[in-house]
């Protein structure tokens, strides 16, 4: 293909994508009766199926929350497992309605793919895992190491930047599927496994002897993870964005899945607006005014989802840390509903 033809082809492709994005996603979702959500191929704590094919995880809960907001039914969702390489194409093509797959919000992804990030549901950073018998206690001791990771992710560039900045040679060993990376590392095909720190804790559970491996202390990047939708459909973008905001605001206001019915009788104006007792905020995004009530009733607030899927009492054992509410020393802060 000549360089003269390339802009024409790209322009035509962008036009097709824009036309698809301009379709009313909410109407399409209502017509089929469920939300099609893109998730990982199996990342414990975030999106992982059990033996019966039932999906659970922090990212899965967001998908269920969107379904609850639209249908009043958190089970009105179907899941499409996607590799890191496949995920954006699946969203762009309309194969899925929303992508909730431990995906890092970056400038190039936000501006160059025709996509919008609806917010951050987990603040993360890239780390490294090694075998304890390797005798390494710091990432700065990994000169000459072979490093396993996924293709189509931000991790490859981060690794290149980190090793170059510290004048250390290395060898990359990359695979398309996360389970292929885990298997290669477990089989000793590389010295180090690198991905988001949350992913390291999750994937360590799949290793033959998890206790033989350790996550090193260094965090080498900012990885704000969050759900993604197509550009060009502001109504759908608002639904995704405010569903996440509702879960965060509910935690801050002390509203849980257990007390949400009682809280509808609260005199607090912020609670009244969130739960649809006062105002018409649901109508503003094309939903019923009980949309956020349905989210909390069906799925829970953000803290409930975190604790159930990745928190200290789960196999992952992750503390809230920076993912705590802003009022408790973390980063989580959602715009108010008013």
Secondary structure as GFF3:
##gff-version 3
##sequence-region A 1 338
A	DSSP	alpha_helix	3	21	.	.	.	ID=ss1
A	DSSP	alpha_helix	25	32	.	.	.	ID=ss2
A	DSSP	beta_strand	35	39	.	.	.	ID=ss3
A	DSSP	beta_strand	48	49	.	.	.	ID=ss4
A	DSSP	beta_strand	55	56	.	.	.	ID=ss5
A	DSSP	alpha_helix	58	71	.	.	.	ID=ss6
A	DSSP	beta_strand	77	81	.	.	.	ID=ss7
A	DSSP	alpha_helix	87	92	.	.	.	ID=ss8
A	DSSP	beta_strand	98	99	.	.	.	ID=ss9
A	DSSP	alpha_helix	107	112	.	.	.	ID=ss10
A	DSSP	beta_strand	115	117	.	.	.	ID=ss11
A	DSSP	beta_strand	122	124	.	.	.	ID=ss12
A	DSSP	beta_strand	126	131	.	.	.	ID=ss13
A	DSSP	three_ten_helix	132	134	.	.	.	ID=ss14
A	DSSP	three_ten_helix	139	141	.	.	.	ID=ss15
A	DSSP	beta_strand	145	150	.	.	.	ID=ss16
A	DSSP	alpha_helix	155	165	.	.	.	ID=ss17
A	DSSP	beta_strand	170	175	.	.	.	ID=ss18
A	DSSP	alpha_helix	178	186	.	.	.	ID=ss19
A	DSSP	beta_strand	192	196	.	.	.	ID=ss20
A	DSSP	alpha_helix	197	204	.	.	.	ID=ss21
A	DSSP	three_ten_helix	210	212	.	.	.	ID=ss22
A	DSSP	beta_strand	213	215	.	.	.	ID=ss23
A	DSSP	beta_strand	223	225	.	.	.	ID=ss24
A	DSSP	beta_strand	228	230	.	.	.	ID=ss25
A	DSSP	alpha_helix	234	252	.	.	.	ID=ss26
A	DSSP	alpha_helix	260	263	.	.	.	ID=ss27
A	DSSP	alpha_helix	269	274	.	.	.	ID=ss28
A	DSSP	three_ten_helix	283	285	.	.	.	ID=ss29
A	DSSP	alpha_helix	291	298	.	.	.	ID=ss30
A	DSSP	alpha_helix	302	309	.	.	.	ID=ss31
A	DSSP	three_ten_helix	321	323	.	.	.	ID=ss32
A	DSSP	three_ten_helix	326	328	.	.	.	ID=ss33
###
